[in-house]
Amino acid sequence: MAEELKLFRTWSSPFALRVIHALKIKGLEYETIFEDLSSKSASLLQYNPVNKKVPVLVHNEKPVCESLVILEYIDETWKQCPLLPRDPYEKAEARFWAKFGDEKLLSSIWNVLITQGKQLEEATAEAVQNLKLIEEQLKDKKFFGGETIGYLDIAFGWTVNLISILEEIIDQKLVDEEKLPLLSAWMQNFSDDPVIKDCWPPRDKMIAKYQAMREPYLKKVVSQ
Amino acid sequence: MAEVKLFGTWFSPFSRRIEIALKLKGVEYEFIEEDLSNKSPLLLKYNPVHKKIPVLLHNGKPICESFVILEYIDETWECPSIWPRDPYERATARFWAKFFDEKCVPAMWKVCWSKGEEQEKLKEECTQLLKILESVLSGNKFFGPGENIGMVDVTGNFVAYWFGILQELAGLHVFTKEKFPNVGEWIDEFHNCSIIKENLPPKDKLTAHLQARFQAVAASK
């Protein structure tokens, strides 16, 4: 049966980018459906009635939701270019750090976006600490996956794009080449990879979007 | 020789799930009861990032985060399998396990400890979550896949057991069998399953433990 793959996403969703990276690495063709989250399509609500979010991957009319769940589904369904390590312990480590990225790291990066002054200093310190923990997982490898991009690289991929945008907005470095040399190198290697390079959303649009997300939090502080 | 240790507590739904998984696999293990108010140096060594239980130690190597542990157990000791083998069914199982852990547990825990407007909001959130569970269970006895109780149902253990005790202590009626009959039936089946029954903390002991925590919080205000 011909494979039919559809990806519901928004133009900016970092979690949808994970799915795009994985599909590209596996060499899979798919149809993109862009969603407007302020006016969700009937299809999205049908395919993801529980969380009503993107990304959703629909494979031969069967929906898979939650980006990390989708990554594992893609890896288990199409065996070429494996994303996860084969060894159960290494797999467990990759899953642990992906979860850490989605929970601790993401919330600390969010705090950097929405704070200023002393709070921004504290938020930055916490984010850098989390980034250091992640950097330790690289050890002496080019990618978290080894010589080639793997599950954990894709799981962390959003940081590569979003961090550089945040750094421009707050006019401050989060990933300093001297303090986080390995992570810095990884970000460059990841961005330069031919599979990844062309997938980033338009930078100016991203800056405008995240600036707009930051504004209300800054106004709140000023008005107190 | 394989050596398996599990750091957990008798009252944690997360470490109880791991015990069920290990028992289903027939894996012998040593259980190390942690005092969470005085965490052991070993726990802090094996889970320096989160400093939490459960932690599974296999041949000296630690695995943390309960769902990561459950997948590790299935992949390391292959028979009998406790998670579906088919990728789509597995993705569905992962989705529901995440739903229980990331949506249900935090909301249903917090609602019991909060007050006023915050509690009202959480009550509404819990009701919406229960409505979702109710609709999944219409026409399905379990979270599946298939006709029998499985690991996804086990990952729902907080909803099926802990929440009932907690909400009673908090004087809440967020879940009732009348409002959510399918969930009620699922909870009954959950309690009928022998391996689950044998691995739940005793009700009176758990009630007393949680009651003591409520009292401690009230006294500190």
Interface residues (C-beta under 8 A of the other chain):
Chain A: V50 H59 K62 V64 C65 E66 V69 I70 E72 Y73 E76 T77 P88 Y89 K91 A92 R95 F96 K99 F100 K104 L133
Chain B: V49 H58 K61 I63 C64 E65 V68 I69 E71 Y72 E75 T76 P87 Y88 R90 A91 R94 F95 K98 F99 I132
